[in-house]
Amino acid sequence: KRVVKGNKKYAEYSFSPAIDIYKKVIDKGYVTSELLEKLGNSYYFNANYEEAEKVYKQLIETYGNEVGPEYFFRYGQTLKTLGDYNNSDSILARFADMTSNDLRSKILKTAKDYREEIARNSGRYDIELFEYNSKYSDFAPAFYKEGLIFSSDRDTGNLARYRHTWNSKDFLDIYKVNADSSSRNQVVKMDMINSRLHESTSVATKDGNTIYFTRNNFVDGKSSKDEEGVVRLKIFRISWKDGEWSDLEELPFNSDSYSVAHPALSPDEKTLYFVSDMSDSKGASDIYKVSVKKDGTFGSPTNLGAPINTESRETFPFVSSENILYFSSDGHPGLGGLDIFATKIDYEDYSNPVLNVGEPANSNRDDFSYIINEENKRGYFASNRADGMGADDIYGFLETRPLVFECLQPITGTVRDKISNEVLVGATVKVINENNEEVLSAITDNEGNYTLSCDCNQGNFVRAQTQGYIPAEEYLPISDGKPMIIDFYLEREIVEAGFGDDLAKLLQLSTIYFDFGKYDIRRDAEIEIQKVIAAMEKYPSLKIKANSHTDSRGPDSFNLWLSQKRAESTVNYMISQGINSERLEGEGYGETRLVNECDDGVKCSRDKHQLNRRSEFIILE
């Protein structure tokens, strides 16, 4: 009968009464693997790791062949929390060998040096106890107006008539401090939000007029249980209107069959992040996102997936103004219990590496509900570490050194011949750092395309090259990792030309401009004509004809006369520079050879007309 009662309390997440009942049964000599599993979990989820270690050890040693991999994982996590890293590594290695598709297993197999990574990220915080902590549980700080709101079970205001059966402590309420005149230098309960059950993790909009918060499933003043008898968690939204909190609403994706909790907002407040164990969750709890529309309605929730979510607990999300997602997890490699992790969100991409933020923000106990103001690098988190005042305490911190994320900038593009515009298959595209060291390279495919990535925490050169062409490169400075498209147009080392070819195109001459209605050679035109002169000097047998064209604007006869004068000016200039007149011809065509539809009476843009105003240097022999 005691076991049945204990199982009922366990199923209700009433872990403290379950512990008492299971212990009494075990003390009488009635020991089974199921009893040990549930007693161990009761201690584990209640953060009593010393007792959890004893029970899990007995479970593994007595029923090792019957025990599923999840209990090896929790035992390994418990040992880690207690500082026994060697035995923890051994147990977690056994867990990894028992599983294949489990993300935690893959992480453990590839992150052998996770303690070295944590050490690299450590020492970046100056921390201190929050001056408004109590001897009870204080956690889940959130920025609100000028100060904070947070959760606490310090004073339910109801003589402790309603106690949370998970750990037999008073139910949680939301408090504010230094947020406004009524809470200056004092902690004030937000009575308009609190009920007789749990209100905990919360987030406020920047204007302070909307708060999302977590509450037990509470309907018409009574707790509502699901089919299994569990009181689930839900997120509610409340608004400040006409001097009071009103318009309390339950979010539409809440459910009586799973929990939805721990809200957080994106910097633009268009995305709400939350935690749930809904049907597509990978583990005990996963982090989700949902769009918040302009009219206040919501899109469909989406699981953030791997590598953020694992088969264990991912919880307490927070997104900073720099789009860094902070969260707590016991599924990623850490120091024990829940550790705080961070990952960079790049343009709705949630696949970036997950980093442990290191000590002293993390400890071998539970560390969670991290928030930070990126402007002054000050923030808060909660922990149940030993040096606190109560069961959970809030700590303030100053981040003295930023967390360095791997920043990979995707680069794609096409390599083409600059003259013909044909794609160059098999061209090499390299990433070269500022020390002139080649970092990465790729070969263009059958369509001339390439795909690369570079470290956007430093400057890089992207260089394209192939045989018979002059290499070209582009410099990419330090950036936020936004994907780049870089197309290369390579010039040939040797330009092959024959009768009828246009040297202007072969030499990639810029447009030769004349002043409006004039035919004098301008300084900028001289530079381009000098390129033709250089080619004729290099090839003494080369003969060319300088053709000049106008657009259709203006009288036909005038355009013909003007183009002829410009062709003559071009030839005369080249003769003045030493080219024999017998190698030169010139002719003006006016508007008789337009390259597009911009004829008389056709309305065209300035750019289209510009295509018709051109000079050609046609090879005669």
N, C-alpha and C positions, 0 to 999 in steps of 0.2 A: 504493500500500500504506500509506503514511503517513497519507493522508486517511482510509482505512478505519479504521485504528487510532485516529486522532484522533476520528472519529465515534463509535467504540465507547466511548472514554473520556468523550466528551461525553454520550452516552446514559446512561452510568452516573453522571452528575453528577460525574465525575472531572475537574474543570475545569483543574487545574494541568497534568497531563500533556497534556490536549487542547491547551492553549495552546502548549506547546512544539512539538507536532507540526504544528498549523496554521501557526505562524510559519515553521517550516522550509519548508513547502510554498509559502507565499506569498513567502518570501524568494527562492525559486528561480524566481519569475515566474509561478507557476500561481495565478491569482487568479480566483475566481468570487464571485457574490453570496452563495452558500450558505456558502463559506469565511469571508467577511467577517462574515456574520450570526452564525455560530457562534463565531468568534473574539471578536467584539464582546460577545456574550452571556457568553462565558467570563470576560472581564475584568469585565463589568458585575456579574454575580452573585458574583464574587470581590472586589467593591468596589475594583477597580483602575480608578478612573474616568478617570485621566489617559490610560491606554492605550486604554480603551474609547472615549473621545472621538475619538482618532485613527482608530480602525478604523471607528466609525459614520460619521464624516465622510467617509471614503473610500467607504464603502458608499453613502451618500446621494448624494454628488457623482457617482459612477460609474454606479450602478444605480438612481437615484431613481425611475424609472418602474416598475421591477420590484419595488421594496421595499414590503412591507406596512406598514400604519399602526403596528404595534407597535414597529417599529424607529425610526420617527420619535419615538414617545413615549419610548423608552429613550434616544435621542440627546438629546432635550430635557431629560430628567431628568439625564442626565450633564452637560450644559452647566450646568444649574442648580447641580449639586453643585460644579462648578468655579468658580462665582460669575459665570458669563457669562449674566446674566439676560436681557439684550436678545435675544441669539441664541436662548436657550432659549424665550422667549416666541414668537419667530418660528417656530421649528420646531414647538412645541406647537400653534400656530395652524394650521399645515399638517396636523398630526395631527387636530385637531378638524374641519377641513374634509373630511377623508377618511372620517370616521365620522359616524353619525347616532344609532344606538341605544346607543353606548358611554357609560356613566355618566361616565367621565373627561372625555369630550368635552363632555357637558352641563355638568359642573362648571366646566370651563375657559371655556365660553361665558358662564356666568352669574356667574363669580367673577373678574371682571376686576381687582378691587382686592384680590386675596388677600394681597399683600404688606402692604397697609395693615392688614388684619385680623391678620396675624401680628405686625405692629408693635404693635398695640393689646394683644395678649396677651403681649408680651415684657416682660422686666424683672421677672418675678414670682418668680425663683428665685435663691438664693445657692447656688452649686455648688462642690464641691471633689472632688479625686481621692480615691477610696477607698484607705485606707491599706494595704489588703492586696492591692492589684493586683500583678501580676507583669509580666515582660517578654513574656509570652505573651498568650493570649486569656482574658479574664475577663469574664463577662457573665451575664445571666439571674439577677439576685438575687431571692430570695424570702424572705419573713419566715418564720422557723422558731424556735419557742420564744422565747428571749430575744435571739436574734441573727439570722443570715442563713444560707441555703444559696445557693450559686451554682455556675456551670459554669466550668470552666477546662481548658486543655490544658497547664498548667504542668508537670505531672509525671504521666505515665501509670503510672509504677511498673513498666514492663515494658521499659525501655531503648529505648523508641520503636520496638519491633518492629512495632507496629500503628499505621499512620499513615492519617489520613483523606485519601482521594485527591481530595476536592473542592479542597483548598488545600494539600495535602502537609504539613499540620501534624499534631501528635499528636492522637490521639482525645481527646474531652472526657470529663471525669469530674465528679461532683458533690462539692463540698466544703462544709464548715460552718465558721463562725467565730463566737465569742461566743454560741454557742447553748446550751452547757452547760459543766460543769466541765472536760470533756476538750478543749474548744475555746476556753477562755478566753484571749483575746489571741493566738490562733494559729489558723492554717488547718489543718484536719484533713480528710483524705479520708474519705468515707463508703463504706468498703470493702464493706459488706454490700449496697450498692445497685449499685455500679459493676461493669461487666463489661469484657471486652477490646475492646469497640467503644464507640460514643458513648453517653453519658448526658448530657443537657443540661437544658433548661428544666424546672422543677419547681414544685410548689405543695404546701404542707402545710396540713392542717386546723389549726384554732386550738389544739387540744389537743396537737398535735405527734405524734399517734399514727398518722397516715396521710399518705403522700406519694404524689402522682401525679407521674410524670416521663416524659420523652421518651427513647426508646432506639431504636437501629437495630433493624431486624427481625432478631432474634437467637434462633435456635432450637437447643437442644442444643449450645450452645457455638460455633455457627457462624452466620455471617451468611447470611440467606436473601434471594435476589433474586427479583424478579417476572419475568414473561415477557420483559420488555425488558432484563433484566439489571440493574435498579436495586434497590439496597438501600433499601427504604422505611423511614420513621420510624413508630414506634408509641408509644402511651401505655400505661404500666404503672402498677399500684397496688401498694403494699407497706405492710404494717402492723407496728407495734411491739407485740410480745407477749412476755411472759415474759423481758424484758431483751434481746431481739434482734429484728432485722427479719426478718419471715417472711411467709408467705402471699402471695408475689409472684404477681400475676395480670395477664394481658393484658386490656385493655378489649375488650368484645365487638364494638364497631364499628370496631376496627382492621381493616386489610385488607392483603393482599400486593400489591394492585394500585394502591393510593394511599397517601399518607402521612397520618398523624394525629399532631399534635405540639402543643407549647406549652400545657399545661393551665393553667387558672385557675379559681378557685372564686368563686361569689357570696357575699355576706356571710353568708347563712344556710346556706351549704354545700349547698343543695339543687339547685344548677345548676352543671354543669361546662362551662366554655367551652374551646374548643380551635381549632386551625387545621388545615385539610385542603385537599387538592386533589381531593376525591372528585368523582363525576361531575356533580353539580349546582353545582359551584363556578363563580363568575363569572370568576375570574382565576387567576393562578398559585397563589394560596392565599387562602382565605376563612376568616372566623371563624364558628364554629358554636357551638351550645349543646345540652346534653342534660340531662334531669332525672336527679338522683341520688335514688333511692327509699330509703325507710327501711330496707329490707332489704339495701341496698348494690347492688341491681341498677340498670339504667339504662333510660331511655325511648328514644325514637328521636331521633337527631340532627336538628337544624333549622338551616338556613343563616340567618344574621341578615339577609341581603339588603341592598338599598340602603336608606338612603344610606351604610351602613357599608362594605359590600364593593363593590369596583370590579373592573375587568378586570385589575388589577395585583396587587400583594402587600399583603394585610392580614394582620398577624401579631403575635405576642407580646401577647395580651390580658391585662388585669388589671382587676378590678372592685374599687373601693374601698368602704369601709363606707358611703359616701353614695350608692352605686349609680351611680357614674360609671365608665363603661367607657373605659379607656385602651388604646390599641393603636398599633402602628406601621404605616405605609403609605407606598408610593411612588406610589399612585394618586390620592390627594387632593393639592391644591396645597400645596407645602411649599418648604423652602429647598434641597432637594437630597438625594439618597439617601433612606433611610427617615427619616421624621419621626414624632414622637409626636403623636397626636391624642386627643381626648376627646369623649365624647357622654354625655348624661344618660339613664339608663334609667328611664322612668316607668311603673310598673305593667305590666311586660312589653312596653312600647312601645319599639321600637328605631328609630323614625322621626325622632327629634329631630336637630337640626343637629349636624354634626361640626365641631369646632373644633381648629385647630392650637394647641398649648400655647405656642408662641412660643420665642424665644431667652431664656436660653442653654441651656435643656434641648434645644432643637433647634439644629442647625448645618447646614452644607452637606454633611455626611457622614452616615453611618448612625447614627441615634439610636433606641434600642429597649429593650425589657424594662424598662419603667417600673413602679415600685411606689410607693405612698405610704401612710403611716399618717395617717389623717385627724385623729386626736386631737392629735398634736404637729406635723403638717404636714411631717414629715421623710420622706424616701424615697430611692430610688436608681434609676438607669437606667444603660444601657451605651451606649458610643459608640466609633467608630473614628476620632474626630477627631485632629488632628495633635498636640495637646499631651499625649497620653497616654503611658503607659509601654510598652504593648504593642500588639498588633494590635487588640484590643478591650479597653476598660477600663471599670470600674464607677465611677460618680460618685455621691457623696452630695449631697443638696440639702435646703434649707429653702424651702418655699413661703411667700413673704412676702405674697402677695396672691392671693385665690382667682380662678379662672377664672369669668367671668360667662357663664352659659349663657342662651340665650333660653328663657324659661319661659312656656309657653302653657297656660293652664288652660281646658279645655273646659267650657262652660256650656250646659246644655239645660234646657228647661222648657215650661210651658204657661201661658197667660194666660187667666183666667176672670173672669166677673162674680161678685162676691162674694156676691150675694143668690141669683141663679138658678143659679149654677154653670155657666152656659153658656160655651162657649169664645168668646173674642174674636178674630175673624179680622181681620187687618190692623193689629193693635196694634204699636207700635214699642217695641223693647227696646234700650236703649243701654248702652254701657260708658263711664263717665265717670271720669277719673282724679282724683287728689286735688287737682289744680289746677283742677278744674271744667271740664276740657276733654273734649269728646266724642272718644272714640277709635274707636269702632266702633258700628254699629247693625244691627239685623235686623228683619224684618217677620214676624209670625206667619203661618203657613200656614193652610190650610182646616180644620185640626184644632186651631188655636190654639197650635201648637208653634213654638219658635224654637231656633236653634243659634248660639252665639257662642263666642269665646275671649277671654281677657284676659291681660295680662302679670302673671304671679304673682310677679314680682320687686318689685312695688309694690302698694299698696292701690288698690282700685277700687270704684266704685259701679255697681251694675247697676240700671237704672231702666226700668220699664214704664209706658207711657202710651198713651192713645187718646182720641179725641174723646168728650166726655160723661162722662169718668171722672176721678177724682182719681188722679194719678200715685202709684206706689209704688216703693220702691227698697230694696235690700239692700246692705250694705257687705261687701266681701270683703277681708280683710287679706292681707299677704304670706303665701304658702303654698308647699307643695311641688308644686303643680300637679295635685293629685288632682281628677278630674272632679267637677263639682257639678251638682246638679239644683235649680233655683230656680223654683218655681211662684208666680205672682202672682195675687192675687184683688183686683181693682180695685173700689172703691166708686163708685157713680154720683154725679155731681155733683148731679143732680136725681132725687129718688125719686118716682115716680108711684104713687099709691095710690088705691084705690076701696073701695066697700062690701065688707065681708067680709075685707079684707086685714088681716094681723097686723102692727101697727107694730113689734112686738118683732123680727120678722124683717127688716122693711124698714130699721129703724134699727140692725140688728145688735147688739141688746142682749145683754150678758152675762147668764148665768143669775141670776135674782133669788132669793137664798137666804134662808130663814128658819131660825132655830134649831129644833132637833128638838122637835116637839110644841108650838111656839109660833107666834104670828102677829104679833109686833112687827116693825116695819120696821127692818132693820139698816142700819148706815152704808153698807156696800157696795151694798145694794139701793137706797138713796136716790139714789146716783149714776146708776143706770140709769133710775130713775123720772123723775129730773130731765130726762133726754133726751126722754121722752114729753111732759113738761110744756112743754119748750121748743118742741116741734112744735105743741102745742095753742095756745101763745101766738102762734106765728107764723101759725096758721090758725084764727082765732076761731070759724069755723063747724064746726070738726071736733068730732065727738062719738064717744066710744069706750066700749067695754065691757071692763072688766078681768076676765078669766077666770083662775081659779086651779085647778091640777090637782095631785094627789098620785100617788104610785106605789101599788102594790097591797098593800104591806106594812101591817099593822095592820087593825083592824076596819073594815068598809065604812062604818058609821054615823059612826065617829070621823073617818075620812078626809073624808067629806062635810062634817061640821061644821067641821073644821079648814080645809078649802079655802075654805069660805064666809067664815070669820073672816078669812083672809088676803086674800081679795078685798075685803072691807069695809075692812080696814086700809089696803090700797093706795088705794082710793077716798078714804077719809078723809084720808090723807096728801096726796093731790093737791088736795083741797078746802082743806086747811090752807095750801097753797102758792098759793092764789088762783084755782084753777080752779072755775068755777061748777058746782054739783052737778047742774044740769039737763043738763050735757054729759057726765055720767058715769054709768055703771051698773057693777055688779059682781056676779059669780055664781061660786060654787064648785061644781066637778063631782066632787070626790073622785077616785075611781079609775074613773069611768065612761067616760072617753075616753082610754084608753091608746093610745100611738102604736106600740107593739110587742107582742110575744107575752107580756110579763111579767105575766100575770094571776095570781090566787091559785093557789098550788100549783106554779107554774112556777119552776124554779130559774134565776135570772138573775144576771149580774154587777152590781156596784155601778154601773158606767157605764151599763148598760142601764136600770136602775131610775131613774137620774138623768134620762134622756131624758123620762120621764113626769112628773117633778116640774118643772112649768114654769108660767110666767105668760104670758098672751096679752093683747094690747091690740087688740081687734078694732074696726075702723072701722065705725060705724053710719051716719054721714052726714058 
